[in-house]
Amino acid sequence: MGFFSKLLSLITGNQVKHDFPSQFYADLTIDLTEFQCGNSSLGGYLSDADFFATSLDSRGMFSAEEYGIDLWTKEDVLTTVTLNLEHFPGGFIRVGQVIQLDTSTTIDEILALFGEPYWRDDDDDEILLFYEEDGREIQIEFPDRCRLGFITITSRPILADPKQRETYGVTKSWPPR
């Protein structure tokens, strides 16, 4: 499980119940080039056009586990989107093109779509690819080392923290070029 997925599992508190039709989630598109979730841009205010915009809990979180999506905001600014590919029915865009990402997507397919990551954390249990761009981060996680499981996009890159870089054994200079 990725950093933000682990963090979510540790957070407790009142959850807001969401009664949105499943089609809302199926129609949701994540742009992995423009860093957008629906009409809301990472690092920008939530768009009123997005169904989830008015459904945050008191912590600035929207969680729909059954649809594999968690969103975090700070002062109505979208900071993080975490997707569980086993449940997320929405779509993806990369460089203006619709791309297919699901639990059958391989590491080689990700590398063909995204190129070499800034950092690759490869341990006995999982592989985590970190892509860094303009103060934003995409984490692509293969929890069983083979099958794509989670994608996290955030305007709060964990690798921006020197302690986290040390934890992951990062040897490259920061910030990425």
N, C-alpha and C positions, 0 to 999 in steps of 0.2 A: 504494500500500500504506500502511495506517495506521501510526501510531507504534509500537504494540505488535507489529504484523505485521513491521515493519522490524526491530525489536529481536529478535524471534524468529529472523529470518533471519541475524542476526549472532551469535547464541549458538551455541557449539559444545560438544560434550561427548557423553557416553554417553546414548543414548536408550533408554528402556524400551520393549520390544516389548509391544504390547497385543493380546490375542487375544479380545477381547470380541465376541460376536455382533453383527452389524449392527443387529439389532432394538433393542439397548440404546441405540444412538445415535438411531435413529428414534423411540424412545419418550421421549427426553430433551426436556424443556420448559424454555425460558428465559423467565422472567417479567421483562419489561422495566419493570414498575411496582414490584414488590417486590425487584428486583435479585437474582433467584435463578437458579441453574443446577441443575435437578433439585430436590433437597431442601436444597441448600447455599446459604446466603445470602451475598452479597458482604459482606465484612467480618466474617463469622462463621466458626466452625470447620466443616470439612467434615463432612457428614452420613455416617454409616456406611451409610445406605440407598443412597447413590450409588455406582454401580459403579466410578467413577474414584477414589474416596476413598483407596484403598490402593495406587494405581498411580502415584504420583508418582515422578519420578526424584530424584536426589540434590540437585538444585537447587530442588525444590519445584515441578516443572512436569509437567503431563500434556499430551502432544501426540499427537493422532490426525489427522494431516494428511489421510489418505484420507477422513475423516469431517468435515473442516473445523472442528475444535475444538482450541483450546489453552487450558489453564488454568494460572494461576500462584497459588502460595500463599506465605505467609511464616509460618513456625511453625504450620503446619496451618490457617491462616486464609486463606480464599479472597479473593484481591485482584483478579484480572483474569480475564475470559473473553473470548477472541477467536474469532469465528466467520467462516469463509469460506463465504459463501452458495452458492458453486458446488458445495460438497460436503456441507454440513451438512444432514442429513435430518430433524432434529428440528423441534419446533414452538415457537411463541411465544405468549405471553399479554401483553396490555396492558389495564390497568384491569379485570382479571377476565374478559376475553373472549379467546377464541382469535383470533389474527390471522394472516393469511397474509403472510409475508415471504419473498421469494426474489429471484433475479436479474432478474425481470421487474418488481419493485416500482419505482415512479418516485419522484422527489423530491416531486412533488405529493401522492402517496399517503402518504409519510412525514410531510409537513407536516400533512396531514389527521388522521393518527393521533397525532402527538406535539406538534403546534403549532409555533410558531416556535422555532428553536434559540436557545440563549444566544449562540452564535457560528457563523458559516458561513465556512469557508475555501474560497474559490472560485479555483482557479488554472487554468492551461491544460490540466493533465492530469487533475485530479480535483476533486471537491466533497466536503468533509468537514463534517458537521453535528455540533456539540457540544451536548449536553443535560446540564445540571448540576442536581443535586438532592441536598441534604443530604450534601455531601462525596463524592458519587459522580458518575460521568460516563458517559454513553453517547456513543460516537462512531459515527456512521453514515456509511459511506464509499461514494461512487460513483466507482470508479477510472477510469471512462471518461467521466465527467460525466453519464451517462445511467442506467447499470445498477447496481443495488445490489450491492455486492461483499462488504463486510465490516461487521460490527458488533462493537464492543468495549465491554464494560461493565467499569468499574474503580472500586475504592475509593481509587485513587491518581490523581486527575484530573491530567492533564498541564497543563491550563490553570490549576491552582492555583499553578503555578510562574511568577513574573513574567517570567522569561526566555522561557518558552514562549509566554506571552501576547504578548510583544513579537515573537517570531518569527512568530506567526500574525497579527500586526497587530491584536490585540484592542484596541478602544477603549472597551469597556464596563467599568464598575466591577466589582471583585472583593471579596468573593464575590458571586455572583448573588443576587438577591432572590427 
